[in-house]
Amino acid sequence: MDSVHDVKRVLAWGNSYGIRLTKAELAQLGIQPGADVEVDVKPVRKKIDWSKVAIFRWGDNVSERHDEILYEGWLAQEEEEKAKPKQTGNRARRSK
């Protein structure tokens, strides 16, 4: 086998950085420790798992009602804040 495609993490290694290869990967490639190798490095963009993103089902015209929906949420939050018991800043004095 000529190459292995895998995603690796760059690790701090003293004053440098490195990428570790397992014994199995070296054996698969037929490489001994200390051998010169050609490395093609490129950053990996993380993929978003859309299955875990919340989906709100507020009807077909949700994009047209965007501002209205946000305003409804803001109103609901305001009502919750009003319903909470108010705390006073003055604490009762402790008796001696």
N, C-alpha and C positions, 0 to 999 in steps of 0.2 A: 504494500500500500504506500502511495507517494505522499499523501497528506491526510490530515485530520482536521475537520472543521468542528470547533467547539467554542463556546463562550467562556472566557476566563476572567478572573478579577485581578486587577493590578494591585499588588501588595507592596507595602513599604518594606525595604530590605536594607537596613543600615542607612547610609546617605543616598541610596538609590531606590529604584523600584524594580520589581520583577514579576514574572508570571511563572507559576510552577507547573510542571508537567509530571504526571504520575509515572511510575515504573511501567505500568501497563501501556500508557501512551507511547513512551519511548520504545518499548519492545515492539509495539504495533508498527512503528515507523522504522524500526531497525536502527535506532540512534543510541549511541553510547554517551554517557556523561562526558563532557568536554569536547564533543564534536561540534563543528561549525554547522549551523542551519540557517536557512532563509526563512524569515518571518514576515508575514503580511499582517499588519495591525490596522484595525479601523474601529472607531467607537461604535458601540451598539446602542441603538435607540430602544428604550423600553417600550414594549407594546402595552396598550391599555386593554385591560380585560373588561370589555363593555358589559359582560353578563352581571357584573357587580355594581354597575352604575344605576342609581335610582331612576325609575321612569315614572313620570306623573301622567296619569290618564285623565285629562280634564276636557275631553271632547276633541272633535276634529279641528276646530278653529282655535286651538290653543295658541298658535303663533300669532294670531290676530288679537287674542285676548291677553297677551303677555303682561302689559302694564296693569291691566285690570286685576289679573291674578296676583301680581306682586302687591298691589294696593290692598287687596282682600287679606293677604297674609300679614301685611303691616297693620291693618285694622284689628285683626285677631290678636296680634301681639300686644297692641295698645290696650285692648280689653283685658287681656291677662294681667298686664301690669297694673291696671286700675283695680282689678279684683284682689290683688295681693294686699295683705294687711300692711299698713304703713308703719315703719319703725321710726321712733323718735330719736333724735340725736342726744337728748339729755337722759342720762341714766339716773335711776333713783339713788339718792345718797345712802351710803351705808351707815347704819347706826353704830355707835361706839359701845 
